[in-house]
């Protein structure tokens, strides 16, 4: 490589390193983490989410199939996967 290319590469690497060092300082400060945690705490609140429950009647293996075929559920739709 020529000297000019080496100088250009060194300058570019120095500029990139300086940019990332300046940019990352704000993310590694304690104030940044405190601001992030305050925002998370403020957005969550005291909301409790209830779990999803299927409240309808379940089809047993030996019950008649709900598709109306007249067969038992285990011999009809249970084998099909639904």
Buried (B, 14 or more C-beta within 10 A) or exposed (E): EEEEEEEEEEEEEEEEEEEEEEEEEEEEEEEEEEEEEEEEEEEEEEEEEEEEEEEEEEBEEEEBBEEEEEEBBBEBBBEEEE
